[in-house]
Amino acid sequence: MLKRRKVAVKALEDAYASGEMKRSVDPELLLDLIFGPIYFRLLVKHQPLDQVFGKDLLDYVLRPAVTC
């Protein structure tokens, strides 16, 4: 899992370097904000883990970090 996280952090850092993402967002925190709710739904099973949830999650978490 740590290898995958390093790849994801590198992808975010590349996006920062290219100007696609705001530098004000810590890549580690952003990954936690994206994957935390996914794992929570997998474990607790209180709500469905579906495409609507995935879209909403990215709209609320990722969209504010994107510059374009």
HUDANOR-V817088 format. One line per field, one symbol per residue. phi: phi as a letter, one per 40 degrees, with the letter a starting at -180 (. if undefined). psi: psi as a letter, one per 40 degrees, with the letter a starting at -180 (. if undefined). burial: I if it has 24 or more other ideal C-beta (glycine too) atoms within 12 Angstrom, else O. A space follows every 50 residues. Layout:
phi = ???
psi = ???
burial = ???
This chain:
phi = .cccccccccccccccccgcbcccbccccdcccccdccccccccfcacbb ccccccdcccbcdccccc
psi = dddddddddddddddddeediheehhddddddddddddddddddfeiiga ddddddddddddddehd.
burial = OOOOOOOOOOOIOOOOOOOOIOOOIOIOOIIOIIIOOOOOOOOOOOOOOO OOOOOOIOOOIIOOIOOO
